[in-house]
Amino acid sequence: MIRLENLKVTYNGKPALDIQGSLEIEKGARVGVIGSNGAGKTTLIRAILGIVDYSGSIKTEIPPEKIAVHMQINEYIDTVPVR
């Protein structure tokens, strides 16, 4: 389970992602994140994985290294496991 509450990410003082309220993804769910360019899709994934700073709350029972992500543009190195 992943639960997002009032998640906000800013870059240089400008909002890149602003999810007001809560959003919950149930265990076992497969989720696709879609939207137009600049909508915050990559920023959302980076926040969930702990790659960018954010305000609000991300609660998860899954450690970030156990979350499978396939980005549109990938620069995988040989030591990165791909699931």
Phi, psi and omega in degrees: 000137174234127179237124178253135177225122176046053184277128181220134176232134176235147173239123181052040177079000180253136182292130176253338181204133179213098178255107180270141183088207183233154179220130182235134176247119185286154178303134179086353181287145172252127188235134172252135178254115182236156178166172181285168178303134177082008183281344178108014182299307180295322179298320177300311180298317180296323177294314180299323180279354179079022183274332179239154175286147180210163170247160185102205187223135171235113179248131182213148174265359184249124175295143182309325181290350178261358179271124179272127181227135174235109181274159181298318178246122184238144175231059182291140172260164185300335184273357180272122177287136179246121180253000000 
